[in-house]
Amino acid sequence: MVEVSDSSTAWDDLEGIPVASLSAKFRMPNIERYTGIGRPRIHLRLYSIVMNAHGLDESQMITLFPLSLSGAAQCWFSSLESSQRRTWDDLA
């Protein structure tokens, strides 16, 4: 469930995944989506660098990570059990 207020947006913990809230002014950085073709470590490193530069913490990075994927990579992420995506180290 997503809750929106004047100052932030919050996601409820539906599957044991960390809860994240973002400033209402936050805009997702323009990061090329990873499709499953190429080197996933490069995408993970780029995503991490960009999100850290925007001041996001680990739970925010995990919550937004699926937005940086498409195609086969999105299917892979969706197939993970919640226990496999609780920390950034689980994903990286």
N, C-alpha and C positions, 0 to 999 in steps of 0.2 A: 504494500500500500504506500502511496506517495502522499505526503502532506506538504502543502505549500503555504507559506506565510509571506508577509511583506519582506522579511529579511533572509529567509532560508527555505530550502527544500529538504525534506528528510524522508528516508526510506525505512520502513519497518523491516525487521529481521524475519523474513518469511521462511527461510530454509537454513537457518544457522549461519547465514552469511553476515559479516559485520554490517551494522547500521551506519549509514553515512548521511550527513547533511551538508548542503552546499549553500553558499550565499545566493540570494536571488539574482545577483548580478553576474554570477559565474556563467561563462559561455565555454562550451567544449572547444578546446583547441583543435585546429585543423591538422589532424594527423592522418597520414595515408593509412587506410584500412588494410589490415593483413588478411589475405585471402586463403592462406595455407600454402601458397607457392612462394618459395624463397626461404630465407633464413629467419626463423622465428625469434632467435636471440637478438637479432638486430632490431626487430620490431619491439620486443620487450624493453630493450635498452632505451630506444628512442621514446617510447611511451613513458617510461619511468623518468627520464630526464625532463621531458616536457611537463609532465604532471607535477613533479617536484618543483620545477621552476614556477609553476602557478600556485605553489603553496599547499597542494593537496596532501592529505595524510594517507596512510595505508588503506583504511576502510573506504575512503573516497575513491582511491585508485582502483580498488577491486570492484566497487560498484559500477564505475564508469568503463572498466576495461572492455566489456562486451561491445561497447559502442565503437571500439577501435578495430573490430573484426567484421568480416563478411564471408559469405560462402562456406567453404569447408571448415574454415577456422571457427566461424560462428557455430556451426553444427558441433564441432569438437567441444567448444566451451559449454554449450548447452547440455552435452552428454555427461559432463563431470558431475559427480556427486557433490553435494554442498560441502562435505568434509574435505574435498580436494581443492576447494577454492576459498578457504577461510583466511589465509594469509598471502601476502605477496610472494613469499618464498614457495608456497604451494604452486603458484602459477609459473614462477620463473624457474 
